[in-house]
Amino acid sequence: MTPRYFSVIAPAPWNKSGTTKVTVRTGVVCEVYVCVGNSRAAMSADEAWALLTALGNALHATCGDTPTWAAEQAIPTEQEG
């Protein structure tokens, strides 16, 4: 399978640039490989879906709506019509 990369830039007030890159790679040895700054985690597709679900639930419950910077970087999904 050909690897695919998906990246966004997020605010990171703890480092000099004030931002960090978050990248997800799919289609190589590990089904999903997540990199946040210098932290990395390999996981199965099921683990990645569980992480996405847990993060979505936690963020919407405690942090409110999606911030503008995140919404602007989201990949639009095609709708069936």
C-alpha positions as CSV (number, residue, x, y, z in Angstrom):
1,M,0.0,0.0,0.0
2,T,1.3,3.5,-0.8
3,P,1.8,5.6,2.3
4,R,-0.4,8.7,2.7
5,Y,0.4,11.6,4.9
6,F,-2.1,14.1,6.6
7,S,-0.7,17.1,8.5
8,V,-2.0,20.1,10.4
9,I,-0.3,22.9,12.2
10,A,-1.5,23.5,15.8
11,P,-0.8,26.2,18.3
12,A,1.9,25.2,20.8
13,P,2.7,28.0,23.2
14,W,5.4,25.8,24.9
15,N,7.9,26.0,22.0
16,K,9.8,28.8,20.3
17,S,7.8,28.9,17.1
18,G,4.5,28.8,18.9
19,T,3.2,26.0,16.7
20,T,3.7,22.2,16.2
21,K,3.0,19.9,13.3
22,V,0.7,17.0,13.8
23,T,1.1,14.3,11.1
24,V,-0.7,11.0,10.5
25,R,0.8,8.4,8.1
26,T,-1.2,5.5,6.8
27,G,-0.3,2.6,4.6
28,V,3.1,1.4,5.7
29,V,4.2,-1.1,8.3
30,C,1.8,0.2,10.9
31,E,-1.7,0.9,9.8
32,V,-1.6,4.3,11.5
33,Y,1.4,6.3,12.7
34,V,0.7,9.5,14.6
35,C,3.4,12.2,15.2
36,V,2.7,15.2,17.4
37,G,5.8,17.3,17.5
38,N,8.6,14.9,18.6
39,S,6.1,12.3,20.1
40,R,5.2,9.3,18.0
41,A,2.8,6.4,18.3
42,A,2.1,3.4,16.0
43,M,-1.3,1.9,16.2
44,S,-3.8,-0.3,14.5
45,A,-6.8,1.1,12.6
46,D,-9.1,0.1,15.5
47,E,-6.9,1.9,18.0
48,A,-6.8,5.0,15.8
49,W,-10.6,5.0,15.5
50,A,-10.9,4.6,19.3
51,L,-8.5,7.5,19.8
52,L,-10.4,9.7,17.4
53,T,-13.7,8.8,19.1
54,A,-12.3,9.4,22.6
55,L,-10.7,12.7,21.6
56,G,-13.8,13.9,19.9
57,N,-16.0,13.1,22.9
58,A,-13.6,14.7,25.4
59,L,-12.9,17.8,23.4
60,H,-16.6,18.6,22.6
61,A,-17.6,17.9,26.2
62,T,-14.9,20.0,27.8
63,C,-13.4,22.5,25.2
64,G,-16.5,23.4,23.2
65,D,-16.7,23.8,19.4
66,T,-14.0,23.2,16.9
67,P,-11.5,26.1,16.9
68,T,-11.3,28.1,13.7
69,W,-7.6,27.1,13.1
70,A,-8.6,23.4,13.1
71,A,-11.7,23.8,11.0
72,E,-9.8,25.7,8.3
73,Q,-7.3,22.8,8.0
74,A,-9.9,20.0,7.9
75,I,-10.2,18.0,4.7
76,P,-13.7,18.4,3.3
77,T,-15.5,15.1,2.9
78,E,-17.5,14.2,-0.2
79,Q,-21.2,13.8,0.4
80,E,-23.2,11.2,-1.4
81,G,-26.1,12.8,-3.3
